[in-house]
Amino acid sequence: MAYIPMTEYETASPEVRREYDDQIAKHGRITNMKRTLLHNVPAFKTYMDWYTLYDLLRAHFTDRELTIFSYSISTGNDCLICGTFFTKILVDAGEDPHDLQLNETERLLADFGRQITADPHAIDERIYTALREKYDDETLTTLIAFAGIMVATNLFNTVAKVPLDDVLYSYINDKKETK
C-alpha cells in the first residue's frame, strides 16, 4: 500500500493541474511517481530535472546507452518501478534484459551504474580512467548528477511505496540486473 497517496487531477490546484497537463502533453500519460510527487511542486520539478540532464547527455550517449545506465542503477537499487520501467524500454525495443549484448560504452556505463549502487566509495579506478579518456569534465559532471537523480528517484519510489504503474505489470518477470 502506498505510503503517500497520489494526487488526483479533479481536486488538484491549478498549478498541479498545469503540471499534469504538461506531463500528458510531453509523455502521453502521467506516472504514479509523478502523481505522488505533485503533492509538492518544487520537489516534482527537482525530480523532473532528470529529463534536463538526460537531454544534455544525449549529445554524448545514445538513448540505449542511457537506458542501460539507468537500468543498471535501478536494478542495483532494487527499485521495482524504475527497474521495471527500464526493462519495458529494453523489451519493447526487442532486447532480452537477461542477455543484453553490450558494446564497450554500454558495458562501461552498466559497470559504473552497478558500482554506484553497490558502493559509491569503492568505484573501480579503471572505470574512472575509461570515462575520463572518453569524456570531458562537464559531461562527467552531468553523468554523475544524472546518476544521483536516478538514485534519488529509486529512493523516492521505494520509500514512498509508490504503486507500480499498470503499464508495467507485464514486465515484472523480465526485470534482472544487466550482466
N, C-alpha and C positions, 0 to 999 in steps of 0.2 A: 504494500500500500504506500502511496506517495506520502512523503513527509510534508511537502508543501503542495497544495492543490494548484492546478493550472488556472490561469486567468481565463475568464470567459468573455468573448467579444461583446456579447449583449450587455454586460454590466460594466464593461471597462470604460475608463476615462477616454476623452477624445485623443489624448496623447498616445495612450496604449493602442487605441484603435488605428491610429495612423501607422504605428509600428507593425501591427498585424497586417494591415493592407499592403504596406511596403514589402513585407516578407512574402506574402502571397503573390504580389506582382513580380518579385525577383525570382522566387523559387517554386511557385505553383501551389505551395502549401506552407503551413507553419508547424514546426515540430513541437513535440511535447516539452522539450527542454526550453525552447524559446517562449512558449506559453507560460512556463513556470517562471523563467527569468523576468518576464514582463510585470511581475509584482514590483519591480524596481527598474525603471527605465535606464538610469545611469549604469547599473550592473549589466543589464541587457546589452547596452551599447558597447560596454567594455568587452564582453564576450564576442560581439559581432565584429570586433577588430580582427578576429581570426580571418575573416574574408579579406580584409585590407592587406594583411600580411601574405595571405595565400596569393592574391593578385600580384603583389610585388615579387614574390618568389617565382612566379610563372615566367619571368624574364630569364631565369637560370635553370629551372627544373620543369619537367613535363608534368601534366596532371597525374599520370600514372606514378611517377616518382614521388610526388607529394601525397598521393593516396597511400602508397606503400609506407612512407614515413609516418603518416597519421595512423595507419592501421597497426604498425609496429608499436607505437606509443600506446594506442588504445587497448590493444590486446595485452600489452605488457602491464597496463594498469588494471586489467580485468574489468574494463568498463563495458557492460553489456550493451548499452545504447550505441556508443561510438564504435566499439569493435564490430558490432553487427551492421552499423551504418556503412563502414568501410568495406566490410565483407560484401554487402549488397552491391556497392560500386564495382568491386572486382568481379563478382559473379555475373552481374549484368553486362560486363564487358567481355564475357566469355572466359574469364580466368578461373582456375581452380585454386582457391585460397590454401589448400593443403599441399599444393605442388606448384608454387609460383616460380616461374623461370625469370630470374633477376639478372639484369645487366650489372656492370661494375658500379654505376652510380646508385642504382636501386639497392644493391647489396650493402653499399656503404651507408645509405640512409636507413635501411632496415636495421643494420647493426647499431647505428647511432641511436635510433629510436628505442631499441630494446635496452641499450645500456643506460639511456636517460632514465628509464623506468626502473631498471634493476638497481642501480646505484650511481646517481649523478656525481658522486665524489670519486668514482673509480673508472671513468671512461678511458678506454684503451688509448694510449698515446698515438697508436697507429691510425686511429680514426681521426684524431685531431690533425695529424700530419697530412693524411689523404684529403681531408676537407680544405685545409689551408693551401695545398698545392693547386686546388681547382677553383677556389672562391676567394673573393676579397673580404675585407673586414665588414663592410656594410651587408653583404649577402650572408655572412656567417652570423652577424648580429640578428638579422631578420629571421634566419632559420632557427636560431636558439629561442628567440622571442615567440616565434610561431609554435615551437615545441612547448614552451611554457603555457601558452593559451590552450594548446591541446591537452596538456596535463590538467590544467585548471578546469577545462570542460569535462574531462573524465571525472574529476573530483566532484564537481557540482552535481553531475548526473547521479553519481553513486551515493553521495551523502544526502542529497535531497530526495533520493529514491524516486527519481522521475520515471514514470512508466514508459515502457518500450512502445514506440510508435507502431501502430497497426501494420504499416507497410513493411516493417522489419521482421515480423514474426516468422515468416517462411525462410529467413536466412540464418536463424539462430544456430542450427546444426552445422552450418558451414564455417562458423567462427573458430579460428585457430590461429595461433601465432605464426608469422612468417618464418620460414627456415633461415 
